[in-house]
Amino acid sequence: MIAFIGEQPIPNLVPIKIKKPNKTLLVFTKLTKSKAENIKKLVDLKITKIEKCEVDPYDIFYINNKR
């Protein structure tokens, strides 16, 4: 599952809790980094492996190359 982290963490947290994917990629910016950290703390790591990816929200070429 790919979760694009915004200001409101609940829309990201609920699908993770319900779907229980094998792996979840949290994509966030400097502005939403704390939200991503909070989500990681709230998710039971037995349910899903969490990976994080910090991106620049305005540089689409950089984001594309982060894959």
BELVENWO-V826435 format. One line per field, one symbol per residue. ss: DSSP state (h for helix, s for strand, l for the rest). A space follows every 50 residues. Layout:
ss = ???
This chain:
ss = lssslllllhhhhhhhhhhlllssssssllllhhhhhhhhhhllllllss sssslllllhhhhhhll
